[in-house]
Amino acid sequence: MPRLTFFQRVRQSRAFLLISLAIFVIIILYIVRGSTVFNEFNLFQILMNLSYEGLFVAAMACLLMSGGFDFSLASQATLGTLVFVELANQNPDVSWIFFVILVIILAFVMGLVNAFFSQYLNLMPFICTIAMSSVWTGVSVGWTGGLVKSINRPSFDAVANARVFGLPIPWTFIFMLAVIIIYNQLIKRTRFGRNIMVAGGNPTAARLAGLNPKKIKTILYMNASMLGMLAGLVYTAQQRTATTTGLAQRMPEMRGLTSSMLGGVSFMGGAGGLTGAFWGLILISVLRDSLTLMNVQAWVVIFVNGMLLVVALTIDTMSTRIRMRKLGLSTSGGGGMVMPGMSR
């Protein structure tokens, strides 16, 4: 079989398809509504949303590639940001960076709790992380009474609104891009990244090769919680408040799941990359934010988001069947497909 050139590989990649679709959507929207959608203020708002959503995508994509899943990231971030705001307001003489470090440590602990239930007690991750989402949300509501907490640290608020050399590009967006690039290189270029793929694609083979899938997934659960907490802090800085509902209502985990699967990350683990997941997010964000800015009715936006998830699931299922067929494996019957994170 002839070796493909770099440009041939690019043209055949999922990322190229998503980029083409995103450009097509942008051209259509520009023709239809032009300046109504594409102006400096709207661009800045779209990039602000991408700044924290991209971090959730990185968290979810890495976890999915290992065969894991965490539906409690937003509730973890909600509790952590409420703790951060409370500590920062009560201790004005202490740098807020110190409290950022504290809540990141809290994120590691919450990720470890989820890993314990899913990996060491062998509970189904999809169900147990939904349950833990309710636990973290219950703690948040019980502690605050559902009240909004405002942050009184101008330097913290300024982080989210700082622009790159006066352009309509927030520095938090650049930070998110750097995270995506670094994690993509770790997945593609390092031994640990290859171990993630093996553990997600075939845990039995991984164990026979001397790997510890549970340890790998535990690290990624903690990593996902850390990235989710950073995303929550970025969102809190943008809103200048911390609430028990604001971030959770936006369902960033679901957007991370949809973006990852559109970008080629398998729901069953063992396949994909962060480049495709990022462009999946770009496509979703362009559609959602453009429809919102065009004052399209809310039900249409909800409908489009749901259809994108259905499309992502369909593509992933077909890709998984093709991949398993090439490996001589059967996808039929009750034992062929399992929920992500379950022992295989």
N, C-alpha and C positions, 0 to 999 in steps of 0.2 A: 504494500500500500504506500503510495507516494507521501512524502513528508509535507505537511501543510506549512505554508509560509505564515508569518506573523499576521499579515492582513487577512488571510483566509481564516485563521483561527478567530480573529476579532469578528469578522462578518458572521461566523457561525455560532458565536457565543450568545447566551441569553442576555447579557448586558447590552450588546449591540441592538438586539431587538427592542429592548426597553427604551434605550436612548432614542431609537427611531420613532417609537410610539410617542414618547414624550415630546419630541420635536414636532411631530405631526399634530398633536393636541395643541401645542403652543401656537402653531401657525394658524390652525382653525380658529382658536380663541382670539387671536390677534385680528384675523379678518372679520370676525363677528362683532367683537366688542372693543378691540384695539386699546385706546388710552384708558378706558374704564377699568381694565384689568392690569395693564402693563404700565405702571408708573413707579416712581422711586419709593413712595410710601408703601405700596402693596408689595413690592419686591422685598423691602426690608422686613415686613411682617411675615412673608412666606419663609424667608431665611431664618427668622427668629423661631418659627415653629420647627423648622428642620433642625435647629441647633440642639433641641432636646430629644426630638423624635429619632434622630439619627443615632443617638446614644442607646436608646431602647432597641433599635434595630440591631446594633452591634451586640448588645447583650443577648437578645433572643436568637439571633442567627448562630452565634457561637454555641449556645446551649442546644439548639436544634441539631447542629452538625454532630454533636456528641450523642444524640439520641435522648436528650433531656428536654424538659419543658417547665416553665415557671409562669403561672398566671397571677402571681401576687406582687410583681415588681412595682406596680403603681401604688399599691397600698403600703408596701415597704417604704417607698420614697415619700409618701404622704406622712407617715409616722415620723420618719427621719427628719423631714423638713420642719415639721411642727416642733420637734425637739430642738433643732437648730435655731429656729426663730426665738423660742423661749429662752434658751441659753444666751443667745446673742443680745437679746433685749435686756436681760437681767444682769449681764456683765459687760457694760459698755466700754470698760477700760481694757478688756481682753480682745485681742485681734480675732475677727470672725473666722480667719483661716484655721485657728485652733479648733473651733467648733465644727468646721467642715471635716477636719480629720476625725473628730469624735464620732460624727454621724456615719462616716465611712466605715469606721470600726464597727458601729452598730449594724451597718449593712452586711458586713462579713458574717456577723453572728446570725442575722436573719437568714442569710443564704445557707449557712451551715445547718440551721434548723430544718430548712426545706430539704437539704441534701440528706440529712439523717432520716427523715420520714420516707423519702422516695428511694434512697439507695440502700439504706441499712435495715429499714423495716419493710422494704419492698412494697410500699403503698403506691398505687397508680399516681404518677406525678400530676397528670391533668386534674385529677380529683383532689388530691391532697393540697396542691398549691391554690386551688380555688378556695378550699376550706381555710387555708392559712391567710388568704386574702381577707376573708371575713374576720379572722382573728385580729390581724393588724388594724383593719378598719375599725373594729369594735373597740380596740384599745385607744385609737385616735379619738373617736367620738366620745368615749367615756371620759377621757382625760380633759378634752377641751369643751365638752358639752355641745359640740358642733359649731362653736363660734369661730369667726375668722380672726387670725392673728396677723397683724401687720409687722413688717420688719423695719426697725428704726436704724438702719445702717446704710447711709447714702453711698458709701464706697462699694458695698455689696450690690446695691441696686445698679450702680453704674457699670458693673461688669457686664450685665446682659445688654445694655444699651450702647456700649462703646462701639464705634464704627472703625473700620479699617481705613485709615488715611482719609476720613471724611466721606468715603463711598458708602452706598446703602448696603453694606455687608457687615454684619455684626462679628466681633471677634469670637464670640461663642460658636458661630458657624465654622470659623477656621479651626477652632479647637475640636469640634465634632469631626471635621474632615481629617484632621491629624490622627484622631482615634481610629477612624475607619481604615486609614492607610496603614497604621502600625499594626492593627489587629489582622488586617488582610495579609500583611507580610508574615506575621507570626503563624497564621494558618497555612500559608502556601510554602513557606521557606524553612520552617523549623521542624525539628523532630517532634516536639510536643504537638504542633499542628497536625502532623501526619498521624500521631497517636490518637488525636481527637477523631479523625476520620475513620480510623480502624475501629475504635471503640464504639462509634456511632453506627458504622455499617455492619459490623459483625463482632459483637461482644465476645462470643465463644472463641472465635479465631484470635481476638485480642488477648484473651486469657491464656490461650495456648502459646502465644508469642511472648508471654511473660509480662504483659501489660496488666494494669489494674483499672478496669473501666470505672469502678465505683469511685476510686480516688480521682480519676480524671474528671468525672462528672461533678464530684464534690467541689473541686477547684473552680469549675465553670459555673456552678450555682452561686458560689461566693463572688465570682467575677461579675456575673449578671446582676447580682444585688448591688455591687459597688457601682457599676455603670448606671443602673437604674437610679441610685441615690444621687449621682452626679447630675443626671438628667432632671431629677426632681429639684435640685438646687438651682439649676439654670432656669427652670420654669418658675420657681419661687422668686428669683431675682427679676424675671420679666414682669411678673404680676405684682411684685412688691408685697405680697401676702402669702400666707400658707393656710389652706383650708382642708377639710376632711373630704371634700367632694371634687374640687376643681380638676385635679390631675386624673383622678380615677374615672371621672365622667368622659374624659377624652379617650379612654381605653387604649393607651399607647402599646400595651402588650399585643392586642389584636392587630394594630397597625404594623407592629414589628413582625408578627407572624405572617401577615399577608404580604408585606414587602419582601421578606426573606424567601417565601415560597415562590412569589413571582420572579424573584431573582435567581432561582435555581437551587435554593437550599431545601433539601428533602425533609418532609415532616417525619420520616422514619429514621433520619440521621445518616451520616456517612457520605454526604454529597453536598456540593454548593460552595459558595464563597461570598465574601462581604462586598465585593464589587457589584455583583448582580443584585444583592440585597439592597445596597444603597440606591441603585438606579430604579429598583422597584419602588422604593420610598419616594424618589423624585417623581415618578409617574403618578403615584397615588396622591401626593401633595399637590402637584400641578392641577390634577382633576378636582380634588376637594376644594382647595383654596380658591381656584378660579370660579368654580360654581358658586361658592359662597359670596365672593366679591361681586358676582354678576346678579346677586339677589335671587338666585334660583331657590325654589321652595325647599325647606329642610328635608322633606321626605325623599326628594330626588337625590340629595347628597347621601342620605342613609341607604337608599336603594343602590346607588353606584358603589358605595363601600362594600355592601353585601355581595353584589355581583362580582366585584374584584376578588373577594375571598373565595367565592365559588369557582371562579376561573383559575385561581392559584391552586386550589385543591385538585381540580380536574387535571391541570398540567402536571402537578406533582404525582398524582396517581398514575397517569399514563407514563411518565418518565420512570417511575419506580418499576412498573411492570416491564417496560422495555429493558431496563438495566438488569432486572432479575432474570428475564428470559435469556439475555445474553450470557448470564452466568449459569444457565441451565437449571434455575430454581423455579419452583411453581409459586404463583401468587393466589391460587385458588384454595378454597377450604378455610377452616377456622383457624389453622395455625400459621397461615402465611404472613399475615400482617398483624402487628401489635402496636399498642399505643407507645408514643415516644417515652424513653426512659425505663420501660419495663425490661426485665431480664429476658434475653433470648438465647 
